[in-house]
């Protein structure tokens, strides 16, 4: 994977060291910043608020940069957004804010947010793909129900995937790194696991309220979207907290975003029926089943590992 390739981390380390060298030019200011940063990660509410504001600013900056610099070039847009979001996740948050665990090494930071893992890649893929299979089955059932009441709409069209689109790639990677890797890690420093998962899911759901000004959607539709986003947030956070790696949520989020058009094209943001369809079939039901399945699978792997170690 690109994020695990040595050249990428070497570039990030070089940039980090350059910034560190610039910052220590003024020792007094640096000491104050470090003292403030150490306090920041111990104040989860303020820390999360700052991270969310920076994340939304990064979204706006990346969208403006793509429109200004590359226009309609999808591939170039992905690269531009990737670079801008990388600065937030790999430089600003760990170096300037010292989040989510204070002043730790870059290697420790990668482990805290779940990018570094000892879990075999086969297990990561099996977990993510099997969870998506649950989503695919539930969404197919939901499509059959929804489109039975809307003649002329298709149920399944694989050509409408967006697996190569910037929305799928960037949201799959960086929404998980920020909203799960960083924010959940901050919450785990202050709350038990269950509470951290629930709070992070509430945050994820509430972020979708920002769609209310969008004229394509009614307020009721956005409220329904917020509910099913809460279900998705529970699932993503549960996977991260349980496995202690961000890769299963990244892969699953990418697939859900990239395949959404296959199932949901034709849903009307002004239609209450489509809003009600989304709550059980796109959010709560598949997310709940995915949590139960991943819980069973993970416990099975743990018991297998324990048996092998004892043997």
C-alpha positions in Angstrom: 0.0 0.0 0.0 1.2 3.5 -0.7 0.9 4.6 2.9 3.2 1.8 4.0 5.8 2.3 1.4 9.3 3.5 2.7 9.6 6.5 0.3 6.4 8.0 1.7 7.5 7.8 5.3 11.0 9.0 4.4 9.4 12.2 2.8 7.2 12.7 5.9 10.1 12.3 8.2 12.2 14.8 6.2 9.4 17.3 6.3 8.9 16.7 10.0 12.6 17.3 10.8 12.7 20.5 8.8 9.8 21.9 10.7 11.3 20.8 14.0 14.5 22.6 13.1 12.6 25.8 12.3 10.5 25.6 15.5 13.5 25.3 17.9 15.0 28.6 16.6 13.0 30.3 19.4 13.4 28.3 22.6 11.0 30.4 24.7 8.1 30.3 22.3 8.8 26.6 21.6 8.6 25.8 25.4 5.3 27.6 25.7 3.9 25.7 22.7 5.1 22.4 24.0 3.6 23.1 27.4 0.3 24.1 25.8 0.3 21.0 23.6 0.9 18.7 26.5 -2.1 20.1 28.2 -4.2 19.9 25.0 -4.3 16.2 24.7 -5.5 16.0 28.3 -8.5 18.2 27.4 -10.4 15.9 25.0 -13.3 18.3 24.3 -11.0 21.2 23.2 -8.6 18.9 21.4 -11.4 17.3 19.4 -12.9 20.7 18.6 -9.6 21.9 17.2 -9.1 18.7 15.2 -12.6 19.0 13.7 -12.1 22.6 12.8 -8.8 21.9 11.1 -10.3 18.9 9.3 -13.2 21.0 7.9 -10.7 23.7 6.9 -8.6 21.1 5.1 -11.7 19.8 3.3 -12.5 23.4 2.1 -8.8 24.1 1.1 -8.5 20.8 -0.8 -11.7 21.4 -2.7 -10.7 24.9 -3.6 -7.2 23.8 -4.6 -8.5 21.1 -6.9 -10.9 23.4 -8.6 -8.2 26.1 -9.0 -5.3 23.9 -10.0 -6.4 20.7 -11.8 -10.1 21.2 -12.7 -11.8 18.0 -13.7 -8.7 15.7 -13.7 -9.8 13.0 -11.3 -6.3 11.5 -10.9 -4.6 14.9 -10.3 -7.4 15.8 -7.9 -6.7 12.7 -5.8 -3.0 13.5 -5.6 -3.6 17.2 -4.6 -6.1 16.2 -1.9 -3.8 13.4 -0.7 -0.9 15.9 -0.2 -3.0 18.5 1.6 -4.6 16.0 4.0 -1.2 14.3 4.6 0.1 17.6 5.9 -2.8 17.7 8.4 -2.5 14.1 9.5 1.2 13.5 9.5 2.6 17.0 10.3 0.1 19.4 12.0 -1.7 17.0 14.3 1.3 15.1 15.7 4.0 17.9 15.5 2.2 21.1 16.2 -0.8 19.9 18.3 1.0 16.9 19.9 -2.1 14.9 19.5 -3.5 12.4 20.3 -1.0 11.3 23.0 1.3 14.2 23.6 4.9 14.4 22.6 5.6 11.0 21.2 7.9 9.8 18.4 6.5 9.6 14.8 6.7 5.8 15.0 4.6 5.8 18.2 2.1 8.2 16.6 1.6 5.8 13.6 1.0 3.0 16.1 -1.5 5.0 18.2 -3.6 6.0 15.1 -3.5 2.4 13.9 -1.4 2.7 10.7 1.3 0.5 12.0 0.1 -3.0 12.8 1.3 -6.6 13.2 -2.0 -8.1 12.1 -1.5 -10.2 8.9 -2.8 -8.5 5.8 -4.9 -11.5 5.0 -6.9 -11.1 8.2 -7.3 -7.4 7.6 -8.7 -8.0 4.1 -10.9 -10.9 5.3 -12.4 -8.8 8.0 -13.1 -5.7 5.8 -14.4 -7.6 2.8 -16.6 -9.9 4.8 -18.1 -6.8 6.6 -18.7 -5.2 3.2 -20.4 -8.4 1.9 -22.9 -7.9 4.8 -23.5 -4.4 3.5 -23.9 -5.5 0.0 -26.5 -8.1 0.9 -28.5 -5.7 3.1 -28.3 -2.9 0.5 -29.5 -5.2 -2.2 -32.5 -6.2 -0.1 -33.2 -2.5 0.6 -32.9 -1.6 -3.1 -35.4 -4.3 -4.0 -37.8 -2.8 -1.4 -37.3 0.8 -2.4 -37.4 0.4 -6.1 -40.5 -1.9 -6.0 -42.2 1.3 -5.0 -40.4 3.4 -7.7 -41.0 1.8 -11.1 -38.3 2.5 -13.7 -35.5 2.7 -11.3 -32.8 0.0 -11.4 -31.8 -2.2 -8.4 -28.2 -2.8 -9.3 -25.8 -1.2 -11.7 -22.1 -2.0 -11.2 -21.0 0.6 -13.8 -22.0 3.4 -11.4 -19.2 2.6 -8.9 -16.8 5.4 -8.0 -13.9 3.3 -6.6 -11.4 5.5 -8.5 -12.9 8.8 -7.4 -11.3 11.2 -5.1 -14.3 11.2 -2.8 -14.0 7.4 -2.1 -10.3 7.4 -1.8 -9.8 10.5 0.3 -12.8 9.9 2.6 -11.9 6.3 3.0 -8.4 7.1 4.1 -8.5 10.4 5.8 -11.9 10.4 7.4 -10.8 7.3 9.2 -7.4 8.6 10.1 -8.9 11.8 11.6 -12.3 10.7 12.9 -11.2 7.3 14.2 -7.4 7.2 14.4 -6.9 10.6 16.0 -10.3 11.4 17.7 -11.0 8.0 19.0 -7.5 7.8 20.4 -8.0 11.1 22.2 -11.3 9.8 23.6 -9.7 6.5 24.8 -7.3 8.6 26.8 -10.3 10.0 28.8 -13.1 7.5 28.6 -13.8 3.7 28.6 -13.9 2.0 25.2 -17.7 1.8 24.9 -18.1 5.4 25.8 -15.3 6.5 23.4 -17.0 4.5 20.5 -20.4 6.0 21.2 -19.1 9.6 21.4 -17.1 9.3 18.2 -20.2 7.9 16.4 -22.3 10.9 17.6 -19.6 13.2 16.3 -19.5 11.4 13.0 -23.3 11.5 12.7 -23.6 15.2 13.6 -21.0 16.2 11.0 -23.6 15.2 8.4 -25.9 17.9 9.7 -23.6 20.2 7.6 -25.6 19.0 4.6 -28.7 20.8 5.8 -27.9 24.0 3.7 -27.6 21.8 0.6 -30.8 22.5 -1.5 -30.6 18.9 -2.9 -31.7 17.5 0.4 -34.6 18.2 2.7 -34.0 18.7 6.4 -35.8 15.5 7.2 -33.6 13.6 4.7 -30.4 15.0 6.3 -31.7 14.0 9.8 -32.2 10.5 8.5 -28.7 10.5 7.0 -27.4 11.6 10.4 -29.0 8.6 12.0 -27.5 6.1 9.6 -24.2 7.8 9.7 -24.3 7.3 13.5 -24.6 3.6 12.9 -21.7 3.6 10.5 -19.7 5.6 13.0 -20.3 2.9 15.6 -19.1 0.2 13.3 -16.0 2.0 12.1 -15.0 3.0 15.7 -15.7 -0.5 17.0 -13.5 -2.1 14.3 -10.7 0.3 15.2 -10.9 -0.1 19.0 -11.2 -3.9 18.7 -8.4 -4.5 16.2 -6.2 -1.6 17.2 -5.5 -1.0 13.5 -7.2 1.6 11.2 -6.9 -0.5 8.1 -10.2 -2.5 8.3 -12.2 0.8 8.7 -10.3 2.4 5.9 -10.9 -0.5 3.5 -14.6 -0.8 4.5 -15.2 3.0 4.3 -13.6 3.1 0.9 -15.8 0.2 -0.4 -19.0 1.7 1.0 -18.3 5.1 -0.4 -17.1 3.7 -3.8 -20.0 1.4 -4.3 -22.8 3.6 -2.9 -23.9 4.6 -6.5 -24.4 1.0 -7.4 -27.2 0.7 -4.9 -28.5 4.2 -4.2 -28.6 6.0 -7.5 -32.1 7.3 -8.0 -32.7 8.0 -4.3 -34.4 11.4 -4.0 -33.1 13.7 -1.4 -36.5 15.3 -1.3 -38.3 12.0 -0.8 -39.2 10.9 2.8 -39.4 7.2 1.6 -35.7 7.2 0.6 -34.7 8.8 3.9 -36.5 6.0 5.8 -35.0 3.4 3.5 -31.5 4.7 4.4 -31.8 4.3 8.2 -32.2 0.5 8.3 -30.8 -0.7 5.0 -27.8 1.7 4.6 -26.9 2.3 8.3 -28.2 0.6 11.4 -28.9 -2.9 10.2 -25.7 -3.7 8.2 -23.6 -1.8 10.7 -25.1 -3.8 13.6 -24.6 -7.1 11.8 -21.0 -6.1 10.8 -20.2 -5.4 14.5 -21.6 -8.8 15.6 -19.7 -10.6 12.8 -16.4 -8.8 13.5 -16.8 -9.5 17.2 -17.2 -13.2 16.5 -14.4 -13.3 14.0 -11.9 -11.4 16.2 -12.7 -13.6 19.2 -12.2 -16.7 17.1 -8.8 -15.4 15.9 -7.8 -14.5 19.5 -8.7 -18.0 20.7 -6.8 -19.6 17.8 -3.7 -17.5 18.6 -3.9 -18.4 22.3 -4.3 -22.1 21.5 -1.3 -22.0 19.2 0.8 -20.1 21.8 -0.1 -22.6 24.5 0.6 -25.6 22.2 
